[in-house]
Amino acid sequence: MASTIIFYCLAAIILICALLAVTTKRIMRAATYLLFVLFGTAGLYFLMGYTFLGAVQVMVYAGGVVVLYIFALMLTGRKDVKDNEKASIAKKMAAVCASLGAAAILLFVMLTHKFINDGGLLSAPAEPTGEQATSITQIGQMMVDAGHNGYLLPFEAVSVLLLACIVGGLLIARKR
Amino acid sequence: MYNFKIVTDWFHSLLTGVMPEWLAIGIECLIVLLFIILLYATLAIVLIYMERKVCAFFQCRIGPNRVGKWGLLQVFADVFKMLTKEIIKMRQSDRLLHDLAPYFVLVASFLTFACLPWHEGVQILDFNIGVFFFIAVSGIGVVGILLAGWASRSKYPIIGAMRSGAQLVSYELSIGMTMLTMIILCGTMQLSEIVNQQAELGWNIFRGHIPAVLAFLIYMVAGNAECNRGPFDLPEAESELTAGYHTEYSGMGFGFFYLAEYLNLFICAAMAATIFFGGWAPLHIVGLDGFNAVMDYIPGFVWFFGKTFFIVFLLMWIRWTFPRLRIDQLLSLEWKYLMPISMINIVLMALVVTLGLTL
């Protein structure tokens, strides 16, 4: 019961903030609303008992991505105070295509996925079970496991990607 | 030692006896919220008074001594003054974000505050990823500071916010690294487990000897920078930037930043006490059984507050002793010295733990 109430509160926050993020005219406000959406998602993870995933969500998105956005917006000028310029037709078309594509993919995944608690849209979500949640020890061992279900290769691939980013950043920032 | 969990369990069963569980949990959440807010406000008042007195004594002054005995009511008077101040609205600012920004800083501070283990069984948030959650939610504060600077639409707040953002993001790395060092020693991220372990085996700073002391020193420097306190108080360097990112705030908007700053000092010190000095765990010396028995009679929260306020005093001592750094010195201190040292320290700690050299 309690988790159902909290779930609907979080869902409402996520939906409203997502709508506000795309309808607001000011870009910094959009970044802030996006942050609330990401917090709501983290809240959903905590509700399901995936504390690690929730903390990663807060750390990576609140501490990383949104701070990066805000830094970039602060550094790239303040033209956005009253941004009334009309978007060109090509931009509008691209926006419509992107949103339609994203909607199609999301609907496809949602309609074909077999949800465990399949009692229609208005049924209560499953109660959180703390014991079933993956422990940090398991996650750590899977991350460096080269065996059948291990994640060593993707883990190393991501670190190569990060290294490439660092080298690229140094190349841009280097003083000649 | 008395485990406080008996009391909370008794209260929970009392409530669930007369009402459904979700209502009982709701009421318990409200009580916990009230408890946090009260403790938060009380500690802020104590810390502000302590800061003013300690600062005064370091500068050979007397400090507040007119309002009440030894100036004890000075902070209350300041709070009332702040509550009655006019809230200034600026034409060019983004009102929504301007009003919202202090709450980000405050929420980050509240969430980290809730992670602290006060006593055996007295802990509000206790996950199996406690330390990681602590680091993650402390990152929310940066967003608030950046938004405060941006939404004020004035040059000093923007410079202050940029400096603060760069400083907080950099020094978070050192905090994370030193905490990782201690997690290697403990083998767990759960804060209650970390303290329980230290109550049994001795404080981490003795168990981990050289790497633990190194980690503690790095943590003190980085923690001081995370709290935006001198010698790292560049974001609000009053002689250059008037007040940094909160220049344009008046009344309680400024009050919230001020409150969060002092509580962050407390949280930083309390975390140091928890992961290095054993939280509520009493001091035990191997071989002196009589001494250990006497130490066990002192309740855990007294130990916790004693250690925390000792570290708070150390941080204040540093603040009022050293002159302010320049921004490039500040960033090179982190990236060229503290980061490499803490990385080597992690390897050292891993070696110490795997070779079984812990005390």
Interface residues (C-beta under 8 A of the other chain):
Chain A: M1 A2 I5 R26 M28 R29 T32 L35 T51 F52 A55 V56 V58 M59 A62 G63 G64 V66 V67 I70 F71 L73 M74 R78 V81 S135 I136
Chain B: P20 E21 W22 I25 G26 Q92 D94 L96 L97 L100 F127 N128 I129 F132 F133 I135 A136 V137 G139 I140 V142 V143 L146 L147 G149 W150 A151 R153 I158 A161 M162 G165 V169 E172 M189
